Amino acid sequence: MRFVPAIKDIKTYEAGKPIELVVRDYGVDPKDVIKLASNENPYGTPQPVVEALKGSAHNAFRYPDDSMFELKSSLGAKFGVGEKNIIIGSGSDQVIEIAIRAKCGVSSKILTSKTTFAMYEIYAKHVGAEVVKTASSEHKIEEFKEAIKKDKFDIIFLCLPNNPLGECLDRDDVYSFLEEVDEDTLVVVDGAYQEYAKRKDSKKSIDPKDLIERFKNTIYLGTFSKAYGLGGMRVGYGIGREEIIEVFYKLRAPFNITTLSLVAASVALKCEEFVDFSVARCFEEMERYEKFANDLGFEFIESYTNFITYKFDNIDSSDFAQWLLQRGVIVRNLASYGVNGIRVTIGKSGENDSFFKKAKEYLELQDSI
Ligand SMILES: *Cc1c(COP(=O)(O)O)cnc(C)c1O
């Protein structure tokens, strides 16, 4: 059968491997499987959310409130923006898709850094748009400035901090770039890990209200999947000027998140202590990951997220990731991103112990060969 030609070019998104797969394929006991592959919050679902979900289960037969009034007003209050500045998506992924469909078609161009969140490219290719990438894997603001001098883009994606590498541009550099961007270019600021970045270094913090007030061609994306511990509920949001959100709404499917997801996100927003705790613990544990790399003599990228990226010279990341997988430790191999490295989500203390133990075994094995 023939399909749209542009689809040939699209790589299927490779999600972090589920625990079930490791149990099935390698016979590892489920309780020994450690999943450090999808940047979920290792401290789990916030307890008040668990309670609220139990109390709402009987409402599953109802369509959700499609105005999403309660969630939007809580988000609005948190960020100091109006409800008309907010769109809710089934994950911020869905808002990325809507942004692309609002701006791009065949002959459109988007700009990203060389190694960044894979969905920007995948959604762009859905509509036949061309993807231009900067030379460096990490975001280099000078390269973005050069690119917009040479070319006109429909969308520029800035992943702040960047997944899968973990680095983050300073807000001042981002703003100095935005001053130079054509008003007709939509700039998507993906803040999926901002809860982490802003607590580690205030220079990295991007305030959605300030962003959209200064730059009318920007949209800020946030998600409940990472620091808020709701990866399984699929809730994200976009914050932008009313003119933009109004257009995005035309492309949104009705009831695009579930009745229970709405409850979960609304309650999670009140769990600031949980987020504070999760982020603080994450960076404490991250120090152990940095020390591990230093001790064993390989590179890591300073991270403003809940994961760390290791880069290797003498080790093959695919082999390493596969070896760990067979022993129940799931990490993200970055070979498909063109990086000989792995991305490891910072887990709970005991999970990290297991990672270090197994990783060390593998590395010692390499040394002895
Ligand atoms: C996780 C992630 C998202 C979105 O996740 P959703 O679960 O779809 O909300 C968006 N951007 C980046 C960079 C991410 O890492």
PDBQT file of the ligand as one rigid body, heavy atoms in Angstrom, charges set to zero:
ROOT
HETATM    1  C1  LIG A 401       8.946  14.391  28.839  1.00  0.00    +0.000 C 
HETATM    2  C2  LIG A 401       9.091  15.519  27.895  1.00  0.00    +0.000 A 
HETATM    3  C3  LIG A 401       8.009  16.176  27.296  1.00  0.00    +0.000 A 
HETATM    4  C4  LIG A 401       6.588  15.849  27.410  1.00  0.00    +0.000 C 
HETATM    5  O1  LIG A 401       6.156  14.852  28.069  1.00  0.00    +0.000 OA
HETATM    6  P1  LIG A 401       4.614  14.577  28.176  1.00  0.00    +0.000 P 
HETATM    7  O2  LIG A 401       4.615  13.376  29.011  1.00  0.00    +0.000 OA
HETATM    8  O3  LIG A 401       4.090  14.400  26.794  1.00  0.00    +0.000 OA
HETATM    9  O4  LIG A 401       4.011  15.788  28.835  1.00  0.00    +0.000 OA
HETATM   10  C5  LIG A 401       8.232  17.258  26.497  1.00  0.00    +0.000 A 
HETATM   11  N1  LIG A 401       9.457  17.691  26.250  1.00  0.00    +0.000 NA
HETATM   12  C6  LIG A 401      10.521  17.105  26.784  1.00  0.00    +0.000 A 
HETATM   13  C7  LIG A 401      11.842  17.660  26.488  1.00  0.00    +0.000 C 
HETATM   14  C8  LIG A 401      10.385  15.999  27.613  1.00  0.00    +0.000 A 
HETATM   15  O5  LIG A 401      11.464  15.404  28.108  1.00  0.00    +0.000 OA
ENDROOT
TORSDOF 0
